[in-house]
Amino acid sequence: MAENYKHENGKATIFKNKYKDSENKPDFKGSGTTMDGKEVEIAGWLGKTQAGDPKISLKMSEPYVKPGDAKPSGNNSSDMDDLFN
């Protein structure tokens, strides 16, 4: 999805993982928003139940942030000093 796209709460989109090169990597990847508005990344693996029925196992995680791209937490002491000066 485009980086600036935000899903409505409780909705997500997954796509076939075109970079899958090992069994450990997910068959599907995507993103979504939880019911309370938190953005998540989603990974999905195709599999079968014990009865042999097809299934997709999903994992949700916090969005990946490249090292060096981390946003400031806003809890910087100099920011706090500015509040009181």
ChimeraX attribute file (.defattr): number of C-alpha atoms within 10 A of each C-alpha:
attribute: neighborCount
match mode: 1-to-1
recipient: residues
	/A:1	12
	/A:2	5
	/A:3	5
	/A:4	6
	/A:5	9
	/A:6	15
	/A:7	17
	/A:8	13
	/A:9	14
	/A:10	13
	/A:11	13
	/A:12	17
	/A:13	14
	/A:14	16
	/A:15	14
	/A:16	13
	/A:17	16
	/A:18	10
	/A:19	11
	/A:20	13
	/A:21	10
	/A:22	8
	/A:23	8
	/A:24	8
	/A:25	14
	/A:26	21
	/A:27	22
	/A:28	21
	/A:29	22
	/A:30	17
	/A:31	23
	/A:32	24
	/A:33	19
	/A:34	16
	/A:35	11
	/A:36	8
	/A:37	14
	/A:38	13
	/A:39	21
	/A:40	17
	/A:41	18
	/A:42	22
	/A:43	21
	/A:44	21
	/A:45	18
	/A:46	12
	/A:47	13
	/A:48	12
	/A:49	9
	/A:50	7
	/A:51	6
	/A:52	8
	/A:53	8
	/A:54	10
	/A:55	12
	/A:56	14
	/A:57	13
	/A:58	13
	/A:59	13
	/A:60	16
	/A:61	11
	/A:62	11
	/A:63	13
	/A:64	9
	/A:65	9
	/A:66	7
	/A:67	6
	/A:68	6
	/A:69	7
	/A:70	9
	/A:71	7
	/A:72	7
	/A:73	6
	/A:74	9
	/A:75	8
	/A:76	9
	/A:77	9
	/A:78	9
	/A:79	10
	/A:80	11
	/A:81	9
	/A:82	8
	/A:83	8
	/A:84	6
	/A:85	5
